[in-house]
């Protein structure tokens, strides 16, 4: 999800073990699409409506809800809580 995150950054993720039902708009979510099990994507929650979510990457060329449309809450499997930047001694809470 460049430019916000870079390859090599470490993320602390709060994994969700039930269908996601609480959206904090602007939060960074870990998405696992039903069509691609085992592949995790990082997207920002932009909108929520009736248990469905509109998620977008920060890169305008990202594949996200602009391509897929709304995703159900069960495809949100985690929320990024903290990032440790690659080769830096600082961190940025989300």
Rosetta constraint file for C-alpha pairs under 8 A:
AtomPair CA 1 CA 5 HARMONIC 5.45 0.50
AtomPair CA 1 CA 6 HARMONIC 7.26 0.50
AtomPair CA 1 CA 42 HARMONIC 6.29 0.50
AtomPair CA 1 CA 43 HARMONIC 6.89 0.50
AtomPair CA 1 CA 57 HARMONIC 5.61 0.50
AtomPair CA 1 CA 58 HARMONIC 5.81 0.50
AtomPair CA 1 CA 59 HARMONIC 6.42 0.50
AtomPair CA 1 CA 62 HARMONIC 7.83 0.50
AtomPair CA 2 CA 6 HARMONIC 5.76 0.50
AtomPair CA 2 CA 58 HARMONIC 6.45 0.50
AtomPair CA 2 CA 59 HARMONIC 6.00 0.50
AtomPair CA 3 CA 58 HARMONIC 6.83 0.50
AtomPair CA 3 CA 59 HARMONIC 6.84 0.50
AtomPair CA 4 CA 58 HARMONIC 6.89 0.50
AtomPair CA 5 CA 9 HARMONIC 6.58 0.50
AtomPair CA 5 CA 85 HARMONIC 7.95 0.50
AtomPair CA 6 CA 85 HARMONIC 7.69 0.50
AtomPair CA 6 CA 86 HARMONIC 7.55 0.50
AtomPair CA 7 CA 86 HARMONIC 7.77 0.50
AtomPair CA 8 CA 85 HARMONIC 7.57 0.50
AtomPair CA 8 CA 86 HARMONIC 5.34 0.50
AtomPair CA 9 CA 83 HARMONIC 6.71 0.50
AtomPair CA 9 CA 84 HARMONIC 5.76 0.50
AtomPair CA 9 CA 85 HARMONIC 4.73 0.50
AtomPair CA 9 CA 86 HARMONIC 4.63 0.50
AtomPair CA 10 CA 83 HARMONIC 5.68 0.50
AtomPair CA 10 CA 84 HARMONIC 5.02 0.50
AtomPair CA 10 CA 85 HARMONIC 6.52 0.50
AtomPair CA 10 CA 86 HARMONIC 7.10 0.50
AtomPair CA 11 CA 80 HARMONIC 6.51 0.50
AtomPair CA 11 CA 81 HARMONIC 7.43 0.50
AtomPair CA 11 CA 82 HARMONIC 5.68 0.50
AtomPair CA 11 CA 83 HARMONIC 4.60 0.50
AtomPair CA 11 CA 84 HARMONIC 6.39 0.50
AtomPair CA 12 CA 80 HARMONIC 5.92 0.50
AtomPair CA 12 CA 81 HARMONIC 5.59 0.50
AtomPair CA 12 CA 82 HARMONIC 4.98 0.50
AtomPair CA 12 CA 83 HARMONIC 6.37 0.50
AtomPair CA 13 CA 78 HARMONIC 6.06 0.50
AtomPair CA 13 CA 79 HARMONIC 5.50 0.50
AtomPair CA 13 CA 80 HARMONIC 4.44 0.50
AtomPair CA 13 CA 81 HARMONIC 5.65 0.50
AtomPair CA 13 CA 82 HARMONIC 7.25 0.50
AtomPair CA 14 CA 78 HARMONIC 5.36 0.50
AtomPair CA 14 CA 79 HARMONIC 5.22 0.50
AtomPair CA 14 CA 80 HARMONIC 6.36 0.50
AtomPair CA 14 CA 81 HARMONIC 6.68 0.50
AtomPair CA 15 CA 77 HARMONIC 5.85 0.50
AtomPair CA 15 CA 78 HARMONIC 4.10 0.50
AtomPair CA 15 CA 79 HARMONIC 6.53 0.50
AtomPair CA 16 CA 20 HARMONIC 6.75 0.50
AtomPair CA 16 CA 76 HARMONIC 7.55 0.50
AtomPair CA 16 CA 77 HARMONIC 5.00 0.50
AtomPair CA 16 CA 78 HARMONIC 5.05 0.50
AtomPair CA 16 CA 79 HARMONIC 7.64 0.50
AtomPair CA 17 CA 77 HARMONIC 7.04 0.50
AtomPair CA 18 CA 74 HARMONIC 7.16 0.50
AtomPair CA 19 CA 73 HARMONIC 5.49 0.50
AtomPair CA 19 CA 74 HARMONIC 4.30 0.50
AtomPair CA 19 CA 75 HARMONIC 7.70 0.50
AtomPair CA 19 CA 76 HARMONIC 7.48 0.50
AtomPair CA 19 CA 77 HARMONIC 7.93 0.50
AtomPair CA 20 CA 51 HARMONIC 7.94 0.50
AtomPair CA 20 CA 73 HARMONIC 4.73 0.50
AtomPair CA 20 CA 74 HARMONIC 5.80 0.50
AtomPair CA 20 CA 75 HARMONIC 7.92 0.50
AtomPair CA 20 CA 76 HARMONIC 6.07 0.50
AtomPair CA 20 CA 77 HARMONIC 7.31 0.50
AtomPair CA 21 CA 51 HARMONIC 6.25 0.50
AtomPair CA 21 CA 73 HARMONIC 6.32 0.50
AtomPair CA 23 CA 27 HARMONIC 7.75 0.50
AtomPair CA 23 CA 45 HARMONIC 7.34 0.50
AtomPair CA 23 CA 48 HARMONIC 6.52 0.50
AtomPair CA 24 CA 45 HARMONIC 7.31 0.50
AtomPair CA 25 CA 44 HARMONIC 7.91 0.50
AtomPair CA 25 CA 45 HARMONIC 5.34 0.50
AtomPair CA 25 CA 46 HARMONIC 5.51 0.50
AtomPair CA 25 CA 47 HARMONIC 6.37 0.50
AtomPair CA 25 CA 48 HARMONIC 7.70 0.50
AtomPair CA 26 CA 44 HARMONIC 5.74 0.50
AtomPair CA 26 CA 45 HARMONIC 5.26 0.50
AtomPair CA 26 CA 46 HARMONIC 5.88 0.50
AtomPair CA 27 CA 44 HARMONIC 5.64 0.50
AtomPair CA 27 CA 45 HARMONIC 5.56 0.50
AtomPair CA 27 CA 79 HARMONIC 7.16 0.50
AtomPair CA 27 CA 80 HARMONIC 7.53 0.50
AtomPair CA 27 CA 94 HARMONIC 7.31 0.50
AtomPair CA 28 CA 42 HARMONIC 6.67 0.50
AtomPair CA 28 CA 43 HARMONIC 5.64 0.50
AtomPair CA 28 CA 44 HARMONIC 4.41 0.50
AtomPair CA 28 CA 45 HARMONIC 6.28 0.50
AtomPair CA 28 CA 79 HARMONIC 5.88 0.50
AtomPair CA 28 CA 80 HARMONIC 5.46 0.50
AtomPair CA 28 CA 94 HARMONIC 7.68 0.50
AtomPair CA 29 CA 42 HARMONIC 5.70 0.50
AtomPair CA 29 CA 43 HARMONIC 5.38 0.50
AtomPair CA 29 CA 44 HARMONIC 5.91 0.50
AtomPair CA 29 CA 45 HARMONIC 6.61 0.50
AtomPair CA 29 CA 76 HARMONIC 6.39 0.50
AtomPair CA 29 CA 77 HARMONIC 7.53 0.50
AtomPair CA 29 CA 78 HARMONIC 5.74 0.50
AtomPair CA 29 CA 79 HARMONIC 4.51 0.50
AtomPair CA 29 CA 80 HARMONIC 6.06 0.50
AtomPair CA 30 CA 40 HARMONIC 6.24 0.50
AtomPair CA 30 CA 41 HARMONIC 5.57 0.50
AtomPair CA 30 CA 42 HARMONIC 4.72 0.50
AtomPair CA 30 CA 43 HARMONIC 6.54 0.50
AtomPair CA 30 CA 76 HARMONIC 5.87 0.50
AtomPair CA 30 CA 77 HARMONIC 5.69 0.50
AtomPair CA 30 CA 78 HARMONIC 4.78 0.50
AtomPair CA 30 CA 79 HARMONIC 5.86 0.50
AtomPair CA 30 CA 80 HARMONIC 7.08 0.50
AtomPair CA 31 CA 40 HARMONIC 5.56 0.50
AtomPair CA 31 CA 41 HARMONIC 4.98 0.50
AtomPair CA 31 CA 42 HARMONIC 6.12 0.50
AtomPair CA 31 CA 43 HARMONIC 7.09 0.50
AtomPair CA 31 CA 75 HARMONIC 5.57 0.50
AtomPair CA 31 CA 76 HARMONIC 4.68 0.50
AtomPair CA 31 CA 77 HARMONIC 5.81 0.50
AtomPair CA 31 CA 78 HARMONIC 7.18 0.50
AtomPair CA 32 CA 36 HARMONIC 7.00 0.50
AtomPair CA 32 CA 37 HARMONIC 6.24 0.50
AtomPair CA 32 CA 38 HARMONIC 6.88 0.50
AtomPair CA 32 CA 39 HARMONIC 6.04 0.50
AtomPair CA 32 CA 40 HARMONIC 5.03 0.50
AtomPair CA 32 CA 41 HARMONIC 6.49 0.50
AtomPair CA 32 CA 75 HARMONIC 5.23 0.50
AtomPair CA 32 CA 76 HARMONIC 6.46 0.50
AtomPair CA 32 CA 77 HARMONIC 6.52 0.50
AtomPair CA 33 CA 37 HARMONIC 6.22 0.50
AtomPair CA 33 CA 39 HARMONIC 7.53 0.50
AtomPair CA 33 CA 40 HARMONIC 7.82 0.50
AtomPair CA 33 CA 75 HARMONIC 5.68 0.50
AtomPair CA 34 CA 75 HARMONIC 7.06 0.50
AtomPair CA 42 CA 57 HARMONIC 7.15 0.50
AtomPair CA 43 CA 55 HARMONIC 5.69 0.50
AtomPair CA 43 CA 56 HARMONIC 5.27 0.50
AtomPair CA 43 CA 57 HARMONIC 4.72 0.50
AtomPair CA 43 CA 58 HARMONIC 7.53 0.50
AtomPair CA 43 CA 64 HARMONIC 7.49 0.50
AtomPair CA 44 CA 55 HARMONIC 5.33 0.50
AtomPair CA 44 CA 56 HARMONIC 5.28 0.50
AtomPair CA 44 CA 57 HARMONIC 5.91 0.50
AtomPair CA 44 CA 58 HARMONIC 7.32 0.50
AtomPair CA 45 CA 53 HARMONIC 6.82 0.50
AtomPair CA 45 CA 54 HARMONIC 6.12 0.50
AtomPair CA 45 CA 55 HARMONIC 4.54 0.50
AtomPair CA 45 CA 56 HARMONIC 6.68 0.50
AtomPair CA 46 CA 53 HARMONIC 7.51 0.50
AtomPair CA 46 CA 54 HARMONIC 5.53 0.50
AtomPair CA 46 CA 55 HARMONIC 5.43 0.50
AtomPair CA 46 CA 56 HARMONIC 6.74 0.50
AtomPair CA 47 CA 53 HARMONIC 5.72 0.50
AtomPair CA 47 CA 54 HARMONIC 4.93 0.50
AtomPair CA 47 CA 55 HARMONIC 7.12 0.50
AtomPair CA 48 CA 52 HARMONIC 5.78 0.50
AtomPair CA 48 CA 53 HARMONIC 4.56 0.50
AtomPair CA 48 CA 54 HARMONIC 6.31 0.50
AtomPair CA 49 CA 53 HARMONIC 6.40 0.50
AtomPair CA 51 CA 72 HARMONIC 6.27 0.50
AtomPair CA 51 CA 73 HARMONIC 5.69 0.50
AtomPair CA 52 CA 70 HARMONIC 5.91 0.50
AtomPair CA 52 CA 71 HARMONIC 5.41 0.50
AtomPair CA 52 CA 72 HARMONIC 4.44 0.50
AtomPair CA 52 CA 73 HARMONIC 5.58 0.50
AtomPair CA 53 CA 70 HARMONIC 5.34 0.50
AtomPair CA 53 CA 71 HARMONIC 5.23 0.50
AtomPair CA 53 CA 72 HARMONIC 6.25 0.50
AtomPair CA 53 CA 73 HARMONIC 6.66 0.50
AtomPair CA 54 CA 65 HARMONIC 5.64 0.50
AtomPair CA 54 CA 69 HARMONIC 6.91 0.50
AtomPair CA 54 CA 70 HARMONIC 4.99 0.50
AtomPair CA 54 CA 71 HARMONIC 6.50 0.50
AtomPair CA 55 CA 64 HARMONIC 6.21 0.50
AtomPair CA 55 CA 65 HARMONIC 5.39 0.50
AtomPair CA 55 CA 70 HARMONIC 7.63 0.50
AtomPair CA 55 CA 71 HARMONIC 7.83 0.50
AtomPair CA 56 CA 62 HARMONIC 7.34 0.50
AtomPair CA 56 CA 63 HARMONIC 7.79 0.50
AtomPair CA 56 CA 64 HARMONIC 5.19 0.50
AtomPair CA 56 CA 65 HARMONIC 5.94 0.50
AtomPair CA 56 CA 66 HARMONIC 7.15 0.50
AtomPair CA 57 CA 62 HARMONIC 5.45 0.50
AtomPair CA 57 CA 63 HARMONIC 7.34 0.50
AtomPair CA 57 CA 64 HARMONIC 6.45 0.50
AtomPair CA 58 CA 62 HARMONIC 7.34 0.50
AtomPair CA 63 CA 67 HARMONIC 6.08 0.50
AtomPair CA 63 CA 68 HARMONIC 7.88 0.50
AtomPair CA 64 CA 68 HARMONIC 6.01 0.50
AtomPair CA 64 CA 69 HARMONIC 7.70 0.50
AtomPair CA 65 CA 69 HARMONIC 4.33 0.50
AtomPair CA 65 CA 70 HARMONIC 5.88 0.50
AtomPair CA 65 CA 71 HARMONIC 7.35 0.50
AtomPair CA 71 CA 75 HARMONIC 6.79 0.50
AtomPair CA 72 CA 76 HARMONIC 7.70 0.50
AtomPair CA 80 CA 94 HARMONIC 6.91 0.50
AtomPair CA 81 CA 93 HARMONIC 6.18 0.50
AtomPair CA 81 CA 94 HARMONIC 5.24 0.50
AtomPair CA 82 CA 91 HARMONIC 7.22 0.50
AtomPair CA 82 CA 92 HARMONIC 6.08 0.50
AtomPair CA 82 CA 93 HARMONIC 4.43 0.50
AtomPair CA 82 CA 94 HARMONIC 5.50 0.50
AtomPair CA 83 CA 91 HARMONIC 5.76 0.50
AtomPair CA 83 CA 92 HARMONIC 5.37 0.50
AtomPair CA 83 CA 93 HARMONIC 6.21 0.50
AtomPair CA 83 CA 94 HARMONIC 7.37 0.50
AtomPair CA 84 CA 88 HARMONIC 7.42 0.50
AtomPair CA 84 CA 89 HARMONIC 7.84 0.50
AtomPair CA 84 CA 90 HARMONIC 6.54 0.50
AtomPair CA 84 CA 91 HARMONIC 4.49 0.50
AtomPair CA 84 CA 92 HARMONIC 6.51 0.50
AtomPair CA 85 CA 89 HARMONIC 7.67 0.50
AtomPair CA 85 CA 90 HARMONIC 6.89 0.50
AtomPair CA 85 CA 91 HARMONIC 6.23 0.50
AtomPair CA 85 CA 92 HARMONIC 7.82 0.50
